[in-house]
Amino acid sequence: MTYPVWLAVSIAMPLLVVSWIVFVSRRWGTGSLIRDYGLSFRWIDLLAIPAALATIWFVGPIFIGIALMIFGDPGGLPSNVIVTPDPMVWVPMLILSVVSAPFIEEVVFRGMLQPSLKRLFDGYAPDQDRSFRATNAAVLVTALIFASLHLPQVLGGVNGVILAAGTLFAGIVYGALAMATRRTAPSIVAHAAWNLLATAGAYGLIS
């Protein structure tokens, strides 16, 4: 794929998904992205987001280590971040990673899919215990789907076990954050911050 084609696709795809998100809200929701997807931010989120990032930073490697012990190490790149000195590549990649991907993925997975699964698992007459189980199941299933859709990156040489375990754990944290706050804005910001940290780590800016 040539650079102009790659850049055009990278711009067009997020715009198409955002258009679909807006269409779904207007067609089947209230027409308000804030009410339908929880796109509101509160100052208390400044406490929840660092907690989520710290969980991924410190507990995530343990989760990945256990996965490597169970499934073995298939080899490959430890990160899915493309490292290049060419600003024509890394600048668009940074924007996609820190801006468009967190917004789209969190709205689709934590703003649309996860609440739908929660309602499905709750059933018609949810009690407190069932609601608790439904919440956990919705977070886990959403995280599994979220992780599975990242697996094609293995074709680019990324370590499949590290990729699957890392995205699964991050998905669980984002899902729990969205459930706890009943909004997706905190998980969007946490996701963006984590992608920024991962990019900085891949470029050797932090260790």
Secondary structure, 3 states (H helix, E strand, C coil): CCHHHHHHHHHHHHHHHHHHHHHHHHHHCCCCHHHHHCCCCCCCHHHHHHHHHHHHHHHHHHHHHHHHHHHCCCCCECCCCCCCCCHHHHHHHHHHHHHHHHHHHHHHHHHHHHHHHHHHHHCCCCCHHHHHHHHHHHHHHHHHHHHHCCHHHHHHCECHHHHHHHHHHHHHHHHHHHHHHCCCHHHHHHHHHHHHHHHHHHCCCCC
